[in-house]
Amino acid sequence: MPAQKQAPEVPVFPSRTTTLAAIILSTGVGLGWLVYIFANSPGVPVHDELTHCYIARGAWHSAGDLLDFWGRVVNTVVYMPGAYFGLQGARIESIFLALVTGLLAVLLAKRLGAKYVLLVPVFLWFQPWFSDTSYTCTTEVPFSLVMVASMCFLASDSLVAAGFLAGLLPLIRHEGIALAALVALWCLWRRNWLAAAAAFAPLVLYNVACKMVLNSWPVAAYFVAKPTEHYGSGPFSHFVPALAAGAGLPVLILAANAAAPALGSAKRMFVLGLYLVYFAIHAVIYRFGLFASGGYGIFLTPLAPGIAVAAAFGFEFIVDGGRRVMESARFRPGGIRLAGWAFAIACVILVLIMGFETKPRPLDSEGQAMKAVAQWLEDNGLDRQSVYATHPWLREFLPTLANRPPYLKPLDQVEKGAVVVWDWHYGTSQYGLNPDEFKDVSRWVRLRAPRLVLPNGEDGVVVYRRQ
């Protein structure tokens, strides 16, 4: 008997025009939503955003700020153009970086062989944490971009470029050193020695530059696992709720179905596996209270592009499985295609519902207090004198502090007539300034400025003048 012909596979989305149109439409809607959240969010996810902006702005004038280890040199360099115009300028730059990240995520899915790349923008832009943080001047935004760019080069076997970009990750966020090492191992497995060396070249060059300019070796910080106990620790499962809420359950469930497609390709398994490694790194770091990690959910946002790509493969796995079942049950091609479209539309609607739940971020109570203090200093002409502050919000609201270092002088070095704005959050915990140090009335006078009262009734913000 002649061999029976196999029925041709019925594609769900057969048109390239449909794919391109869907990518443009979903990217445009996602970008518009991000711009809306940005325009209505005077607050910050973490105060570190403010300090990163100040360091990037100061880097135009100071090699110390440019090479500052806490600021992360590549993160600082990336934000220098936007930060030159202040926090809003840096945030607008972040929106551009998010757009490039979204386009690269589509490219990564295509290079890894995903069928339904048209869904990647929806799966990325409408993860709740993507619109919640991608406009902010935080290390997670450039980290996301550089990581997905490195993965794009790796997927196309451009290993030197992939290794070099992976080597930039530790200079954006410290945990990137583990990812750079894994990419270097991949390059060694592929016997590309130059690519493996490129994965460590940026870190080596940065340390040499710091030794020459600042007489320090930043790499030494990697060997101080517990610089402080201040941030505490938590269980291995600590980040699971943040992952579910940040990615959104519909996208996360689809991404979980990418396990089988990933196993079909070593390259696909390695690329998607690196995103799992990133999650595991943070789970381990916070479990043992290492490297001053605060366990914040925002740390996981670089997972968003990888989760979006995995969700596209998970969608493919479900659709292909459903197609085979329907073909065995002798469904007509039109019915199979209709079922595929119905499932796609249902997925998109669920993802959009989750994504549009993101709310603009209001100004926190500390920011409100500092805004009031800044206005009071300006109204009383005190902003034109020497003003020292411990809180990063005051530097945002008081233009005369814009080009000053983000730290307070030792109190015995503060000149007469200068104003010190002390706050409970940074004044004591970060700079070690006990309120009792201001009780010497022969040296300090408390001014009648706006104040923040803590829940326990104590002062949260106090303004003093040096006598």
C-alpha positions in Angstrom: 0.0 0.0 0.0 1.3 3.5 -0.8 2.2 5.6 2.2 -0.6 7.8 3.4 0.1 11.5 3.0 0.4 13.4 6.2 -2.0 16.4 6.5 -0.2 19.7 6.3 0.2 21.6 9.5 -2.5 24.3 9.9 -0.9 27.5 11.0 -2.9 29.7 13.4 -1.5 33.0 12.1 -0.5 32.4 8.5 0.1 36.0 7.4 3.4 37.9 7.9 1.4 41.1 7.6 -0.7 40.0 10.5 2.4 39.3 12.6 4.0 42.7 11.8 0.8 44.5 12.4 0.3 42.8 15.7 3.8 43.6 16.9 3.5 47.3 15.9 0.0 47.6 17.5 0.9 45.9 20.8 4.2 47.7 21.1 2.5 51.0 20.5 -0.2 50.3 23.0 2.3 49.1 25.6 4.5 52.1 25.0 1.5 54.4 25.4 0.6 52.8 28.7 4.2 53.1 30.0 4.2 56.8 29.1 0.9 57.3 30.9 2.3 55.6 34.1 5.5 57.7 33.8 3.6 61.0 33.4 1.5 60.3 36.5 4.1 58.9 38.8 5.9 61.5 40.9 7.1 58.7 43.3 9.9 56.2 43.0 9.9 52.4 43.6 13.1 52.8 45.7 15.1 55.9 46.7 18.1 54.3 45.0 16.6 55.7 41.7 17.3 59.2 42.9 20.8 58.5 43.9 21.6 56.7 40.6 20.4 59.8 38.8 22.6 62.1 40.9 25.6 60.0 40.4 25.1 59.9 36.6 24.6 63.6 36.5 27.7 64.2 38.6 29.8 61.9 36.3 29.9 64.7 33.8 32.2 66.6 36.2 33.7 63.9 38.4 35.8 60.8 37.7 34.9 59.6 41.2 31.2 59.6 40.3 31.9 58.0 36.9 33.8 55.1 38.5 31.7 54.9 41.7 31.2 51.3 42.6 27.8 51.7 44.2 26.6 53.6 41.1 27.8 50.8 38.8 29.9 52.3 36.0 28.0 51.0 33.0 24.7 52.0 34.5 26.2 55.5 35.2 27.5 55.9 31.7 24.1 54.7 30.2 22.2 57.3 32.2 24.6 60.2 31.8 22.8 61.8 28.8 19.3 61.7 30.4 20.5 62.5 33.9 22.1 65.7 32.6 18.5 67.0 32.4 17.5 65.7 35.8 15.3 62.8 37.0 12.7 63.3 34.3 15.3 63.3 31.6 16.7 60.1 32.9 13.2 58.6 33.0 12.5 59.6 29.5 15.7 57.8 28.5 14.5 54.7 30.4 11.4 54.6 28.3 13.6 54.6 25.2 15.6 51.8 26.7 12.4 49.8 27.4 11.3 50.2 23.8 14.6 48.8 22.6 14.4 46.0 25.1 10.9 45.1 23.8 12.1 45.0 20.2 15.1 42.9 21.1 12.8 40.4 23.0 10.9 39.9 19.7 14.2 39.4 17.9 15.4 36.9 20.5 12.2 34.9 20.2 12.6 34.8 16.4 16.2 33.7 16.6 15.3 31.0 19.1 12.8 29.7 16.6 9.5 30.7 18.2 6.5 30.5 15.8 4.3 33.1 17.4 6.7 36.1 17.9 3.7 38.5 17.4 2.6 37.7 20.9 5.9 38.6 22.6 5.2 42.4 22.8 1.9 41.7 24.6 3.5 39.2 26.9 6.3 41.7 27.8 4.7 45.2 27.8 1.7 44.0 29.9 3.6 42.2 32.6 2.6 44.5 35.5 6.1 45.2 36.7 7.3 46.2 33.2 5.0 49.2 33.1 5.6 49.8 36.8 9.4 50.1 36.6 10.6 50.5 33.0 10.4 54.3 33.1 12.5 54.5 36.2 16.2 55.4 36.4 17.1 52.1 38.0 19.8 49.5 37.3 17.2 47.0 36.3 16.3 48.9 33.1 19.7 48.8 31.4 20.4 45.4 32.8 17.3 44.0 31.1 18.4 45.6 27.8 22.0 44.4 27.9 21.0 40.9 28.9 18.5 40.4 26.2 20.9 41.9 23.7 23.6 39.5 24.8 21.1 36.6 24.4 20.3 37.8 20.9 23.9 37.6 19.8 24.3 34.2 21.6 21.3 32.9 19.7 22.8 33.9 16.4 26.2 32.4 17.4 27.9 35.9 17.5 29.7 34.7 20.6 32.3 37.5 21.0 29.6 40.2 21.0 27.5 38.0 23.3 30.4 37.5 25.7 31.3 41.2 25.8 27.7 42.3 26.5 27.4 39.6 29.2 30.6 41.0 30.6 28.9 44.4 31.0 26.2 43.0 33.3 28.4 42.9 36.5 29.0 46.6 35.9 25.3 47.3 35.9 24.2 45.0 38.7 26.6 42.9 40.8 24.8 39.6 40.4 25.6 39.9 36.7 29.0 38.3 37.4 27.4 34.9 37.7 25.6 35.3 34.3 28.9 36.5 32.7 30.7 33.4 34.0 28.0 31.1 32.6 28.1 32.8 29.2 31.9 32.4 29.3 31.5 28.7 30.0 29.1 28.4 27.0 31.8 30.1 24.9 34.4 27.7 26.2 32.2 24.8 25.4 31.9 26.2 21.9 35.7 26.5 21.9 35.6 30.2 21.3 38.4 31.4 23.6 38.2 35.1 22.5 34.5 35.2 23.4 35.1 33.7 26.8 37.8 36.3 27.5 35.5 39.1 26.3 33.0 38.1 29.1 35.5 39.2 31.7 37.3 42.0 29.9 34.9 44.8 31.0 35.3 43.9 34.7 39.1 43.7 34.4 39.3 47.0 32.7 37.0 48.7 35.2 39.1 47.4 38.2 42.3 48.6 36.5 40.8 52.0 36.0 39.6 52.2 39.6 43.1 51.3 40.8 44.7 53.9 38.7 42.2 56.7 39.5 40.8 55.9 42.9 43.5 53.5 44.3 40.9 50.8 45.0 40.0 47.3 43.7 36.1 47.1 43.4 36.3 43.4 42.8 37.2 43.0 46.5 33.4 43.6 47.3 32.6 40.2 45.8 34.6 38.6 48.7 32.6 40.5 51.4 29.5 38.4 51.5 27.9 40.1 54.5 28.8 43.8 54.6 25.8 44.5 56.9 23.0 42.7 58.7 20.7 45.7 58.1 18.6 44.2 55.3 17.9 40.8 56.9 17.0 37.6 55.1 14.1 35.4 54.2 13.0 32.0 52.9 13.9 30.6 49.4 10.3 31.3 48.4 10.5 35.0 49.3 10.5 36.2 45.7 7.7 33.8 44.5 4.8 36.2 45.3 6.7 39.1 43.7 7.3 37.0 40.6 3.6 36.0 40.3 2.4 39.5 40.8 5.1 41.1 38.7 4.9 38.9 35.6 1.1 38.2 36.0 -0.3 34.7 36.3 -1.5 34.4 32.7 2.0 35.1 31.3 3.7 33.0 34.0 1.5 30.0 33.3 2.2 30.2 29.6 6.0 30.5 30.4 5.9 27.4 32.5 4.7 25.5 29.4 8.0 26.4 27.7 9.9 23.6 29.5 9.2 21.0 26.8 10.1 23.2 23.8 13.2 24.4 25.6 14.5 20.8 25.9 14.4 20.5 22.1 17.3 22.9 21.7 20.5 23.3 23.7 20.7 26.9 22.8 17.1 27.6 23.7 17.5 25.7 27.0 20.7 27.7 27.9 19.2 31.1 27.0 15.9 30.6 28.9 17.8 28.8 31.7 19.9 31.9 32.3 16.7 33.7 33.3 16.0 30.9 35.8 19.5 31.3 37.1 19.0 35.0 37.7 15.9 34.2 39.8 17.8 31.5 41.7 20.7 33.9 42.4 18.3 36.3 44.1 16.6 33.6 46.1 19.9 32.3 47.4 21.3 35.8 48.1 18.2 36.8 50.2 17.9 33.4 51.9 21.3 33.9 53.5 21.2 37.7 53.7 24.2 38.2 51.4 25.5 41.3 49.7 23.1 43.8 51.4 20.1 42.6 49.4 16.8 44.1 50.6 14.8 41.4 48.9 12.9 43.9 46.8 10.7 42.6 44.0 12.0 45.2 41.6 15.3 43.2 41.5 13.5 40.6 39.5 12.2 42.8 36.7 15.1 41.9 34.3 13.3 38.5 34.1 10.5 40.2 32.1 12.0 39.7 28.5 12.9 36.1 29.2 9.5 35.3 30.6 7.8 36.9 27.6 9.9 34.8 25.2 9.2 31.7 27.3 5.5 32.5 27.2 5.6 32.6 23.4 7.0 29.1 23.4 4.5 28.0 26.0 1.7 29.3 23.9 3.2 27.4 20.9 3.4 24.2 22.9 -0.3 24.4 24.0 -1.5 25.4 20.5 0.5 22.6 18.8 -0.8 20.1 21.3 -4.4 21.2 20.8 -3.9 21.1 17.0 -2.7 17.5 17.1 -5.7 16.5 19.2 -8.1 18.2 16.9 -6.5 16.8 13.8 -6.8 13.3 15.3 -10.4 14.0 15.9 -10.7 15.0 12.2 -11.6 18.6 12.8 -11.6 20.7 9.7 -8.6 23.2 9.2 -11.0 26.1 9.5 -12.2 24.9 12.9 -8.6 24.3 14.1 -7.6 27.8 13.0 -10.7 29.3 14.7 -9.9 27.5 17.9 -6.3 28.8 17.8 -7.5 32.4 17.3 -9.9 32.0 20.2 -7.2 30.8 22.5 -4.9 33.6 21.4 -7.5 36.2 22.0 -8.4 34.8 25.4 -4.7 34.9 26.4 -4.3 38.4 25.2 -7.4 39.6 27.0 -6.2 38.0 30.3 -2.7 39.5 29.9 -4.1 43.0 29.2 -6.4 42.8 32.2 -3.4 42.1 34.4 -1.2 44.7 32.7 -3.7 47.5 33.0 -3.9 47.0 36.7 -0.6 48.9 37.1 -1.2 52.1 39.0 0.8 55.3 38.9 3.3 55.6 41.8 2.5 58.5 44.2 5.0 60.5 46.1 5.8 58.8 49.4 5.5 60.6 52.8 9.2 61.3 52.9 9.1 62.8 49.5 6.1 65.0 50.5 8.0 66.2 53.6 11.1 67.0 51.6 9.1 68.8 49.0 7.6 71.0 51.7 11.0 71.6 53.3 12.5 72.6 50.0 9.7 75.1 49.3 10.2 76.5 52.9 13.9 76.9 52.4 13.3 78.7 49.1 10.6 81.0 50.6 13.0 82.0 53.4 16.0 82.5 51.2 17.9 79.7 52.9 18.4 77.7 49.7 21.1 80.2 48.7 23.2 79.4 51.8 25.1 76.1 52.3 22.5 73.4 52.8 23.5 69.8 53.7 21.0 67.0 53.5 20.8 63.3 54.3 17.7 62.5 52.1 17.9 62.1 48.3 14.4 63.6 47.8 15.6 67.0 49.0 18.2 67.0 46.3 15.5 66.5 43.7 13.3 69.3 45.0 16.1 71.8 45.8 17.9 72.8 42.6 20.9 74.4 44.5 21.8 70.9 45.8 21.9 69.4 42.3 25.6 69.5 41.8 26.7 68.7 45.4 27.8 65.2 46.6 25.0 63.0 47.8 26.3 62.8 51.4 26.6 65.0 54.5 29.8 66.4 55.9 30.9 65.4 59.4 29.1 67.7 61.7 32.3 69.2 63.1 33.1 70.4 59.6 29.9 72.2 58.9 30.5 75.9 58.6 28.6 78.6 60.6 25.4 79.7 59.1 24.9 76.5 57.1 21.7 74.6 57.2 21.4 70.8 57.9 18.2 68.9 57.0 18.3 65.7 59.1 15.9 62.9 58.5 15.3 59.6 60.4 15.6 57.3 57.3 19.1 58.3 56.1 20.4 60.6 58.8 20.7 57.9 61.4 20.8 54.6 59.6 23.1 55.5 56.7 25.1 58.5 58.0 25.1 57.7 61.7 23.8 61.1 62.8 22.1 60.7 66.1 19.6 63.5 66.8 21.2 64.0 70.2 24.2 65.4 68.4 22.1 68.5 67.6 21.2 69.2 71.2 24.1 71.6 71.8 22.2 74.9 71.6 25.4 76.9 71.5 26.1 75.2 68.1 22.8 74.3 66.7 19.3 76.0 66.5 16.2 74.2 65.4 14.3 76.1 62.7 10.5 76.2 62.3 10.4 74.3 59.1 7.8 71.7 58.0 8.3 68.4 59.8 7.5 64.8 59.3 6.0 63.1 62.3 6.6 59.3 62.6 3.9 56.9 63.7 5.6 56.7 67.1 5.3 60.5 67.5 9.0 61.2 67.0 10.4 63.6 64.5 11.2 62.2 61.0 12.6 65.4 59.5 14.2 68.3 61.4 16.0 71.4 60.0 18.9 72.9 61.9 21.2 75.9 61.4 24.8 76.0 62.6 25.4 78.8 65.1 
